[in-house]
Each structure stands twice: as structure tokens, then as C-alpha cells.
Amino acid sequence: MTIRRARPDEAEVIWQIRNQAIRHGCKGVYEDKVIAAWTPDNMPESQRVMIANNPFYVATTANDQPVATGFLDVTHASVEAIFTLPMWEGKGLATQIIDAIKQEAAKRGMRRITLASTPNACTFYQKQGFVILRESVYPSALARADLRCIEMEYNFAVDK
């Protein structure tokens, strides 16, 4: 597996990885109708913009097919879009992407990065060194619902 920067022309594939990961991983965490609304097949154009404007990473197979994603939102110093296709879960790909994001953040001089975790992914992020700040809700226009989430942070000073 290779971790590399994503290209804007891969936006649709990345969107489908996102949708499959949410539909699989969040089942039982959020209502089915919320998940359905949150994962429309039609990709918003903002997806391509996010890929172009941020260090957006993908884990790829031997034939360069993306199977896991994630990016550093440079404006907000936050980790976003950590998603893995269900059949590729448990192979350490999300961990490798988080590591690439941490390296990118450190290179940019960030002292701390944040994320909003779904309840089902909180333990994974804790294993990556993130600590819980608080539980909150994220008002998702796409899902047309307030999504329960756990706000977390990674402090680079603690890692030294």
C-alpha cells in the first residue's frame, strides 16, 4: 500500500469511499434515514475543492486505486475525511494516513490539531494519540440532522 496526495480528478472515487465507510461504520450509531441523507451518491463540487486546497491523502492498492482517505484542513488545523473502504479496514491504512497528516501539520508549524469523531471511531483516534475534549453535536446540512460527535485534539508538545 502507498500513501500519496490525492488528485482532484479522483474526487468521485474518494466520495464513494466516504459514503461506503459511513454507511458501514455508522450503522447503528445514527438512524438509517440520517445516514442515507448524509451519503448522497451525487458528490458536491466542494469535494473537489477540498482535495485541491488541502493536503489530502489516499492509501492506494498496487494498481494505484484509492481505498482509504483523509486530509488536513489547513484553515482550521483539523483532521477530516478519515475513511476506509469496509473491505480494507483493519490493515493500518487509516493509521498511516493519520501519520502523514501529523507530519504535514508539524511541517507547517501547527502545535495542535483537532477533529470531530463519530462515536464509533473515537477509540481509534485515542490510539493515535488524540484526547477527548468534549461530546457535542455537529449540525450537518447534508444529513439534515445534528450528528452526535466527540471533539478531540492532538497536542504535538505532548508527543515530544
C-alpha positions in Angstrom: 0.0 0.0 0.0 1.1 3.5 -0.8 0.1 6.7 0.9 0.2 9.7 -1.5 -1.5 13.0 -2.1 -4.9 12.7 -3.8 -5.7 14.4 -7.1 -8.8 16.5 -7.8 -9.7 14.1 -10.6 -10.1 11.4 -8.0 -12.9 13.3 -6.2 -15.7 10.9 -7.2 -13.8 7.8 -6.1 -12.9 9.5 -2.8 -16.6 10.5 -2.4 -17.7 6.8 -2.8 -15.1 5.7 -0.3 -16.5 8.2 2.2 -20.1 7.1 1.6 -19.3 3.3 1.9 -17.3 3.9 5.1 -20.1 6.0 6.7 -22.8 3.5 5.6 -20.9 0.6 7.0 -19.2 2.2 10.1 -22.0 4.4 11.3 -24.8 1.8 11.0 -26.4 1.6 14.4 -24.8 4.9 15.5 -27.1 7.2 13.5 -30.6 6.5 12.2 -30.7 4.9 8.7 -32.5 7.9 7.3 -29.8 10.2 8.6 -27.0 8.0 7.1 -28.9 7.9 3.7 -29.2 11.7 3.6 -25.6 12.2 4.7 -24.3 9.9 1.9 -25.9 11.0 -1.3 -24.5 9.4 -4.5 -24.1 12.8 -6.1 -20.9 14.4 -5.0 -21.0 18.1 -4.1 -18.4 20.1 -6.1 -16.9 21.3 -2.8 -15.3 17.8 -2.5 -13.0 18.6 -5.5 -12.1 22.0 -4.0 -11.2 20.4 -0.6 -8.9 18.0 -2.4 -7.3 20.8 -4.4 -6.9 23.2 -1.5 -5.6 20.9 1.3 -3.0 18.2 1.9 -5.5 15.3 1.1 -4.1 11.8 1.3 -5.1 8.5 -0.1 -3.9 4.9 0.6 -3.8 3.1 -2.7 -3.5 -0.5 -3.8 -0.7 -1.9 -6.0 -2.7 -0.7 -9.1 -3.0 2.8 -7.6 -6.7 2.5 -6.7 -7.6 4.7 -3.6 -9.1 2.6 -0.7 -8.7 5.0 2.3 -8.6 8.8 2.6 -8.0 11.7 4.9 -6.9 15.3 4.9 -5.6 18.2 7.0 -7.9 21.2 6.8 -5.1 23.8 6.8 -7.5 26.7 7.6 -8.8 25.1 10.8 -5.9 22.8 11.7 -8.2 19.9 11.8 -8.2 16.3 10.6 -11.0 15.5 8.2 -12.4 12.7 6.0 -10.6 9.7 7.5 -12.5 6.9 5.7 -11.6 3.4 4.7 -13.5 1.1 2.4 -15.0 -1.6 4.6 -13.1 -4.5 2.9 -9.8 -2.7 3.6 -10.5 -2.0 7.3 -8.0 -3.3 9.9 -5.0 -3.1 7.7 -3.5 0.1 9.2 -4.3 2.4 6.3 -6.1 5.0 8.4 -3.2 5.0 10.9 -0.8 5.6 8.0 -2.9 8.5 6.8 -3.2 10.0 10.3 0.6 9.7 10.5 1.0 11.6 7.1 -1.4 14.3 8.4 0.5 14.7 11.6 3.8 15.0 9.7 2.2 17.6 7.4 0.8 19.6 10.4 4.2 19.5 12.2 5.9 20.7 9.0 3.5 23.6 8.8 4.3 24.5 12.4 1.0 23.5 13.9 1.2 22.8 17.7 -2.2 21.1 17.9 -4.7 19.6 15.5 -8.4 18.8 16.2 -11.1 16.5 14.9 -14.7 15.7 15.4 -15.1 11.9 15.7 -18.2 9.9 15.2 -18.8 7.8 18.3 -17.8 4.6 16.6 -14.3 5.9 15.7 -13.4 7.6 19.0 -11.3 4.7 20.3 -9.3 4.5 17.0 -8.4 8.2 17.4 -7.4 7.7 21.0 -5.0 5.0 19.9 -3.5 7.6 17.6 -2.8 10.0 20.5 -5.9 12.2 20.3 -7.6 13.1 23.6 -11.3 13.8 24.2 -12.2 17.4 24.8 -16.0 17.1 24.9 -19.0 15.5 23.4 -21.1 17.7 21.1 -23.3 17.8 18.1 -22.4 18.7 14.6 -25.2 20.4 12.6 -24.9 18.6 9.2 -26.8 20.3 6.4 -26.2 17.3 4.2 -27.6 14.8 6.7 -30.3 17.3 7.7 -29.6 16.4 11.3 -27.5 17.2 14.3 -24.8 14.4 14.4 -23.5 13.4 17.8 -19.7 13.6 17.8 -16.7 13.7 20.1 -14.4 16.6 19.8 -10.8 15.6 20.1 -7.3 17.1 19.9 -3.7 16.0 19.3 -1.1 18.2 21.0 2.3 17.9 19.4 4.1 19.2 22.6 2.8 16.1 24.5 4.4 13.8 21.8 7.9 15.2 22.4 
